[in-house]
Amino acid sequence: MESRQRLLPRLFIDVILPSTIAALALVLALCVQQTHTMSERAEAAITLRLEHLAGELGTDAGSSPQGALDQALRDGQADQLRRVELHRPDGSLYSSGTALSQGGTVYRGEMHGSGNPPSWLSMQVDIRPLRLAQGLVWLLGGLCAAGILVLAWLARVTLRHHVLVPLGHVQDALHEMVNARPPVIDAEPTGPEFNDIRLTLQRLSELLEEQRRDWSTMQHDNAVEALDRLRQSQAATRSKSQFIALVSHHFRQPLQALELFAAGVDGGSEEERQSLFQQMRTSIAAMTRLLGALLEISRLDAGVIAVKPSGFSAAELFMRDRSSLADQAAEHHVTLVWRGSHHQLHGDAEVAASLLYQLASNAIINAPEGRVLIAARRRGQAVRIEVRDNGPGIAVIHQQRIFEEFVQLQAGESERRGGYGLGLAIAERLARLLGTRIGLRSEPGRGSTFWFELPRMPVMERNSTARKQSSPAWRQAG
């Protein structure tokens, strides 16, 4: 451990520090050169203007210099020229512009050939923009230097993580192997060199472990396997108990209602008895629906339903339960729309119809007084069957739970509509039976879209005879 701690500073000094110093020196040199160049450029521009103005005033010795000074001031606005003055030997002074109280620099130049003593010009320039630009250069240089230091620190961290830590794991593994103990092989991703070393150590450890394996190890493995089986059995028992409790809860409600209704049949008028009989029929129908859904789940879990793939059209699929779905839609005041019936499909028509019925029934129940679209769309070599509604939608955190048994996001409302939270659980099992899966796209307040895909009918089967139109007796929504 101590040698590893000394290795990091040595690698940092030998590898990272020279590059960091060179980069900082380069940034400093660039900043100095840039600021010096900016100063020289500004100075050269003002000197050139002084010479140009001196030449103009020398050629127009007999006229008033005020116009030339004003023109020079206007031309020098881009170079931050603020004041121009002409001093004559006789003491006269001509000027243009306003003198700066601070932040200005004065440049002077003599006018040669104008007498003895000669006249001289002065220009006052605002150097604050220049200083600001130079300060910006230094600021950017400082940011670059800070970035270089951060990169040096990251390089040190990377060196520690990708070199020293893997070396430490290798050393610890070798130490454990020397002492006849199984080494702990680090599984974290490292460079290819350390990966090869790690794999070599792992293979060597496996060879040593095979030599030390004996009867006690086999006993331990058997005990672990027995414990895992016990845990799986306990988990299955808990799941079964929970399932039975939920089923008992849903059966108990209509049974208790039947007892109350039966107790009230003896008394009351004929109209009251007819109302009680109607409520009793409703309770019996609810228990029948629940029992049918539970039997369907048990059949799907038992694997007794055989899949018989064949070719059929989307129109045949839509027509199997169209009247039943239309009755449900009318009961819930839902507009039902069908599209894409011309597509040709391949699969088990009965199972596919049952799956579509579960999805469509679920959409109708959850979109009262809304709109449900059932459509077939081509997706490459497959046909997607979609069921889209404009109901309340499903949050992302609940989109996996809704396929579990007895899961209802709005339990009270679903019970009033006659649902038990089993329809989507049946649909998921039917989809697995077809070799496909149920897709879901939904957002709260924007409705839901469920879909599953079936392969397109092969060309050789598209001229086959019409399929049977019978509907299975076990197709009941949950």
N, C-alpha and C positions, 0 to 999 in steps of 0.2 A: 504493500500500500504506500509506503514511504517513497519507494522508487517511482511509482506512478505519479505521486504528487510533485516530485522533482522534474519529471519528464515534461509536464505541461508548460512550466515557465521556460524551459530550455527550447521547446518547439516554438513557443510564442516569440522568443527573442530571435531565434535563428530564421524563422519563416515569415511570420506575420509582421513583426515590428519593422524590418527594413522596407518592406513594401509600403507600410503605412507612412513612414517618414518620407519616403520618396514621393508619395502622392501628395502629402501635405506641402512639401517643398515646391512641387510643381504648381499646386494651387496658389501658393504665396507668390511665386514668380509670375504667374499669369495675372494675378491681381495687380502687382506692382507695375508690370508692363502695360496693362490696360489703362490704369489711372495716369501713368506717365504719358502714354500716347494721347489720351484725351486732353491733358494739359498742353502738350506740344501743339496739338491740332488747333485748340482755341487760341493759343498765343500766335501761331502762324497766321491764322485768319485775321486777327486784329492788326498784326504787323503789316500784312498785305494791304489792309484798308488804310493804315496810316500812310504808307508809301503812295498808294493810289491817290489819296486826298491831297498829299503834299504836291504830287505832280500836277493835279488839277489847279491848285491854288497858285503854283509857280507859273503856269501858262496864262492865268487870268490875273496878272499882278495889278492891272489898272482898274479892275472892277471890284465891287463889294464881295467879300468872301461869304456873306451870310447865306446866300442861296446854296452854295456848294456845301456848307456845313449842314444845312437842313436836309439836303438830299442825301448826304452821307449818313445822317442819323436815321433817316427812313430806310436806307439800304441795309443798315446794320442792325435792324430789329431782330433778324434771325439769329445773329451772333450775340444777343443780349446787350447791344450798345445802348447806353443810356444818356451820355453827354459827350459833346465834342467842343473843344475850345481851341482858338487860334490866338497866340500871343505874339504881337508885333514888337519890333525893337523900340518903337516910339511909346510903348506902354499901353497901346490900345488892345482891347480884348473883345473877341467875337466868340460867341458860344451858341450852342443849340442843345436843347434837352434839359433835363432836371438832374441835378447831382444827387447821388445816393448817400444817405447818412451812414449806412452800414452794408456790408456784403458787396462792396465794389472795389475794383482794382483799376488804377490809372496807368495807361501806357503813353509814353512821350516819345516824340521824334522830331528832330530838327529838319527845317526846310533848307536844303543846301542851295547856294546861289541866290539867296534873297537878301544879301547884305551882311554887314558886320557891325554889331552882333546879328546872328541869323534869327529868323522867326522860328517858333516851334509850336507843334501841335500836341494836343493831349486828348486821349479818349478814355472815358470811364466806362468800364464793362461790369455788368452784374454777374458775378461768378457763383452765385448761389445755385443756379441750375447745374453748373459744372460740378460743384461740390456734392450736390444731391446725386448726380449720376455716378460720381466716384464712390460715394457712400453706398449706393446700390450695388456697385461692383464688389466692394468689400463685404457687403451683406451676403451676396450670393457666394462669394468665396468662403465666408464663415459657414454658410449652410453646407457647402461642399465639404469643408473640413469636418464639420459635425457628422455628415454622412459617412466620410471615410473612417472616422473614429467608431461610429456605430457598426460599420462593416467589419472593422478590426475586432470589435467586441463579439460580433456574431461569428466571425471566423474562429475566435477563441472558443466560443461555446460549441461550434460545430466540431472543432478539433477534439474537444473533450468528449462530445457525445458520440462521434463516429470513429474515434481512434482509441482514446484512453478507456472509455467504458467497455467497448468490445475486448480490448486487451485485458482488462480486469476480469471479464467473464471467462476468457480463455485461461488466464492464470488460475482462477478459482476452480474451473473445471479440471485442469490438470492436477491441481493440488488434491481435489477429491478423488480422482482416479488413482493417484499415487498412494493414497491412504485406504484404497480398497473400498471406497464409498461411491455410490452412483452420482455422477456429476449432474448439476443443474444446468442444462443447456438453455442459454438465452434465446428466446424466439423473436426478439425485436428485429426489424429489418435493418441491415447494415450494408456496407459496401460489398462488392463481389468477392474481394479477397477474404474478408472475415466470414462471408457466407460459406466459402469453401472450407475454411478452418472449422467453422461451426458444424458443417455437415460431416467432416472427417471425425471430429470429436464425437458427434452423435453416433456414427457408425461404430467407432471404437467402443463407445459405451454400450452399444447394443450387443457387441460381441462379448464383452466382459459380463454383461447381464445374463446372456445365454449360458455362460459357463457357471455362473452362480445360481442358476435357477434350479430349484429342488422341489420336493414334495410339499413343503410348507407354503411355497409360493402358489402352487396349484390350489391348495386349500384356501388360501386367501382370495384367489380369483373366484373360486366357487362361492365363497361367502359373500363377496361383493355382488356377484350375479344374483344370488338368492335375495339379497337385500334390495336390489333394484327391482326384481320381480315383485317383491312384497310391496314396495312403494307404488308400483304401477297398479297392482291389484287394489291397494287402498284408494288410490286416486280414482280408479274405475268405480269402486263401490261408492265413494262420495258423490261422483257424478251421477250415478244411477239413483242414489237416494235423493239428490236434489231434483232430478228429473221427475221422480215419482211424487215428490212433494208438490212440484208445480202442477203436475197433472191432477193430483188430488184437490188442489186449490181450485182449479178451473172446473172440475166436476162437481165440487161441493156447492158452488153457488147456484147452478140450475137445479140441483137436487133439493137444496133448501127451499128454493122458490117453488118447486113442485109440491113439497110438503105443505107449504103455506096455502098454495092454491087449492090442494086437495082438501085441506081443513075448511076452506071457505065454500066448497061446492054445496054442502048440505043445506046451508041457509041461503037466504037472499032470493031475489027474483030471477026469472028466466034470463033476462038481459044480463044480469050480473054473472050468472053461471056461464053463459056463452062467452063473456069477456074472460072469465077465469079459464075456460077451456082453451081459448085462443092463446092466452099467456102460457098455459101448460104445453101446448103444441110448440110454442116458440122456445121454451126451455128444452124440450125433447130434441128439437131441431139443432139447438146449440150443442147439446151433448153428442148428437149424431155427427155433426161437423167435426167436433174435436176428436171423437173416436176415429172417424175416417182419416183425419190428418195423422193421428198417432199410428194407425195401422199402416198408412203409406210410408211414414218414416221408418217403421220397423221393417217393412218389406225392402226398402231401399238399402238400409243398413245390413240386412241379411243377404243381399245380393241375389235374390230369387227372381228378379226381373231380367229377362234376357233381351239383349239389344239385337234387332234385326235391321241392319242398314239396307236402304233401298233408295231409289230416286223418287222425288215428288216435287211439286211446285209450291211456291209460296202461297198461291191462291188456295190450294188444298189445305195447307197448314192454317190459313186464316179462317177457312170455312168450318173447321172442325168444332170450334166452340164459339162461333160468332154470335149465335142467338143467345147463348147463356151469358156471354159478356155484354151483349146489348141490353139484356134484362137488368143486369147489375148496374150498367151505366144509367139506364133510365131511373132505377131506384135511387141512385145518388145524384141524379141531375147532371151527369157528365156527358160531354160531347166526345164520341168515339170516332176516330179517323183512321182509315186503313190506307196504306200506300205501298207500292212496289210488289204487287202480287204476281208480276210476270217472271220473277226470278225462279231458277231451277235449283233445287237443293238435293243433297245426298245425306242420308242418315236414317235413324229410326223415326218415322213420322209420328207414331203414337207418343213416344217419350218427348219429342220436340214440341208436340201440341200441348202436352201436359206442362212442360216448362213454360211455354208462352202463356198458357192460361194462368199459372201462378203469378207470373210477373205482371200480366195485364190486370188481374183481379186485385193485386196489391196496389197498382197505380190507381185504379178506380176508387178503391177504398180511401186512399190518402189524398185524393184530389176532388173532394165533393164540390159540385157545381162548377167544375173546371173543365179541362180538356185533356184527353189522352190520345197520343198518336202512336199507332203500331205500324212499323214500316220495315221493309226489307231493302237493304242497300248492299251493293257489291263492294267488296274490299279485297282487291287482288284476286286470288283463287278461291276466296271464300265469300259467303253472303252473311252480312250482319243483320240479325233480327233485333230491332230496337223497340223499346217501350218507353215513351217519353210523356211525362205529366208536368203540369204547372202547379203542383202542390207546394207544401211548405219547405221542401228540401231537407237535406240531411247534412249535418256538420261532419267534417272530415274525421273527427275523433270517434264518431259513432258508425262510420261506414263499414267497419269490420264486424261490429257487434250485431248488426241487424240480421246477419245470416245465422245467428245462434237461435236455439229453440226458446220460445216464449219471451223473446226480447221485443218490447214495444216502446218506442221513444215517447209516445203519447198514450200511456196505458188507458186512462179513463175514456178518452175519445175512441180508441180502437175497440174497446169492449162494447161501446154503444153501437158501433158499426158491425159487430159480430166477428171480429178478428181475435186470434189468440197468439199471434206472433210465430206461426209455424209455416206460413206460406213461403217465405224466402228460405227457410231451412230446407223445406222440401225441394225448392227450386235449385238450391246449390247441389243437392244430392243428384237431382236429375241431370244437371249440367255435367257433373263428374261421370255419370253413366253414359252420356253422349260423347265423352272425350273432349269437352270444351270447358269453358269457365264463364262465369257471369261478371261482366264489367259494369262499373258504376261511375257516373259522373254527376255530382250534385253539389249545390251550394244552398245555404239557408236563404229562403225567400225567392229562389230561382228555379224551383222544381227539381226533378230527378230524371235521369236517363239510365235505364238498365238495358244491357244487351248481351247477346251470346252469338257466336259465329258457328256456321256449319259449312262444310265444303260444298262447292258447286257440283251439280250433277254431271257425271261424265257424259261426253257426247253420245256414246253408244247407248245410254239409257234414256235419252230424252224423248224417244219415240215409243217408250213402253206404255202399257195399258194403264188405265186409271186405277188408283189405289183405293182400298176399302175406306169407307167414310165413318165406320163405327167409332164411338167414343168410349174409352174405358170407364168402368163404373167407379174406379178409385180416384178420379180426377176431381178432387174437392179442395177448394182454397182453404188455407189455414188461417 
